[in-house]
Amino acid sequence: MVRTGGCICGAVRYGITGEPHVTYACHCTDCRRQSGSAFGLTIVLTADQLEITRGELKTQTRVAESGRKMTRYFCPECGTWIYNIPDSLPTNRRVKPGTLDDASWVRPTVHLWVRSALPWVQVPADVIQHETQPSDRTWVVPPSKPL
């Protein structure tokens, strides 16, 4: 099954195959600011699961407080953020599920930085919760891919 998505203006289109390794919601200040919402939502795929089928993407690299770098890929026309790649996990593709044509199947199974969650956000009890960023990154790395 191929799931499709794209940017707001339609200049960029993509397809993803297979199931994501993990879907997470991050409540850190940066993710809230970047999403314009209460948290940022991300599905983690491997590079071979994502194919850009139309358009070219522009990049921007940002350095987090930890010193780690992350490169964001977005539409140069409308600015829609499609995915990002952390320098520490170059085989990952972290797709923003709001860009999917149908995101009804997306449900986060992990919540990060819950200590920074807005007070009205109700994190479901049946999902994994981390107060901050876990130091063990195995939860975002598909089993067949090395750290």
C-alpha positions as CSV (number, residue, x, y, z in Angstrom):
1,M,0.0,0.0,0.0
2,V,1.3,3.5,-0.9
3,R,0.1,6.4,1.2
4,T,0.4,9.8,-0.5
5,G,0.8,13.4,0.6
6,G,2.1,16.7,-0.4
7,C,2.5,20.4,0.3
8,I,-0.3,23.0,0.6
9,C,0.3,24.4,-2.9
10,G,0.7,21.0,-4.7
11,A,4.2,21.7,-6.0
12,V,5.5,18.7,-4.0
13,R,4.0,15.3,-3.8
14,Y,5.3,12.1,-2.2
15,G,4.4,8.5,-1.5
16,I,5.3,6.3,1.5
17,T,5.3,2.5,1.6
18,G,5.0,0.2,4.6
19,E,4.2,1.1,8.1
20,P,6.1,3.7,10.1
21,H,8.5,2.4,12.8
22,V,7.0,4.8,15.3
23,T,4.7,7.8,15.5
24,Y,5.4,10.3,18.2
25,A,4.1,13.6,19.6
26,C,6.7,16.0,20.9
27,H,5.6,18.7,23.4
28,C,8.9,20.6,23.5
29,T,8.8,24.3,22.9
30,D,10.6,24.1,19.6
31,C,8.1,21.5,18.2
32,R,5.1,23.5,19.5
33,R,6.6,26.7,17.9
34,Q,7.3,24.9,14.5
35,S,3.9,23.2,14.3
36,G,1.9,26.2,15.5
37,S,0.0,23.8,17.8
38,A,0.2,22.1,21.2
39,F,2.8,19.5,19.9
40,G,4.6,18.4,16.9
41,L,3.5,15.1,15.3
42,T,6.0,12.8,13.4
43,I,6.0,9.4,11.8
44,V,9.5,7.8,11.5
45,L,10.3,5.9,8.3
46,T,13.4,4.6,6.6
47,A,14.8,6.4,3.6
48,D,13.6,3.7,1.2
49,Q,10.0,4.1,2.4
50,L,9.7,7.7,1.2
51,E,9.7,8.8,-2.4
52,I,9.3,12.3,-3.7
53,T,7.1,12.0,-6.8
54,R,6.8,15.6,-7.8
55,G,8.8,18.8,-7.1
56,E,12.0,19.7,-5.5
57,L,12.5,20.4,-1.8
58,K,14.5,23.1,-0.1
59,T,16.5,22.5,3.1
60,Q,17.3,24.3,6.3
61,T,19.6,22.9,9.0
62,R,19.0,23.7,12.6
63,V,21.1,23.1,15.7
64,A,19.2,22.0,18.8
65,E,20.2,23.0,22.4
66,S,21.9,19.6,22.6
67,G,24.2,20.5,19.7
68,R,22.6,17.9,17.4
69,K,21.7,19.0,13.9
70,M,18.5,18.3,12.0
71,T,17.8,19.2,8.4
72,R,14.3,20.1,7.4
73,Y,13.0,19.5,3.9
74,F,10.2,21.8,2.7
75,C,8.4,23.1,-0.3
76,P,10.3,26.2,-1.7
77,E,7.0,27.7,-3.0
78,C,4.6,27.5,0.0
79,G,7.0,26.5,2.9
80,T,5.2,23.3,3.9
81,W,7.5,21.2,6.0
82,I,7.4,17.6,4.6
83,Y,10.1,15.8,6.6
84,N,13.3,16.1,8.4
85,I,16.5,14.1,8.8
86,P,18.5,14.2,12.1
87,D,22.3,14.1,11.4
88,S,22.6,11.5,14.0
89,L,20.2,9.1,12.2
90,P,20.7,9.7,8.5
91,T,18.7,6.7,7.4
92,N,15.5,8.1,9.1
93,R,12.9,10.1,7.4
94,R,10.7,11.9,9.9
95,V,7.5,12.8,8.0
96,K,5.0,15.4,9.2
97,P,1.7,13.5,9.0
98,G,-0.3,16.7,8.5
99,T,1.0,16.6,4.9
100,L,-0.7,13.2,4.2
101,D,-3.7,13.1,2.0
102,D,-5.4,10.9,4.6
103,A,-4.0,11.0,8.1
104,S,-6.9,9.3,9.8
105,W,-4.8,6.2,10.6
106,V,-2.0,8.2,12.4
107,R,-2.0,7.8,16.1
108,P,1.0,8.6,18.3
109,T,2.3,5.7,20.4
110,V,5.0,7.8,22.1
111,H,4.9,11.3,23.7
112,L,8.1,13.2,24.3
113,W,8.8,16.2,26.5
114,V,5.5,15.7,28.4
115,R,6.9,17.9,31.2
116,S,6.5,20.7,28.7
117,A,3.0,19.8,27.6
118,L,0.4,22.5,27.8
119,P,-1.7,22.0,30.9
120,W,-4.9,21.3,29.0
121,V,-3.3,18.5,26.9
122,Q,-4.5,15.0,27.9
123,V,-1.9,12.4,27.0
124,P,-3.6,9.0,26.8
125,A,-2.5,6.5,29.5
126,D,-1.9,3.7,27.0
127,V,1.0,5.4,25.2
128,I,4.7,5.6,26.2
129,Q,5.5,8.9,27.8
130,H,8.9,10.5,28.4
131,E,9.4,13.6,30.6
132,T,12.2,14.8,28.2
133,Q,14.1,13.4,25.3
134,P,15.1,9.8,25.9
135,S,18.9,9.2,25.7
136,D,18.3,5.7,24.2
137,R,17.4,6.3,20.6
138,T,16.5,2.7,19.7
139,W,12.8,3.6,19.9
140,V,13.2,5.8,16.7
141,V,15.5,3.4,14.8
142,P,13.9,0.6,12.8
143,P,15.3,-2.7,14.0
144,S,17.0,-3.5,10.6
145,K,18.9,-0.2,10.6
146,P,22.0,0.5,12.6
147,L,22.3,3.4,15.0
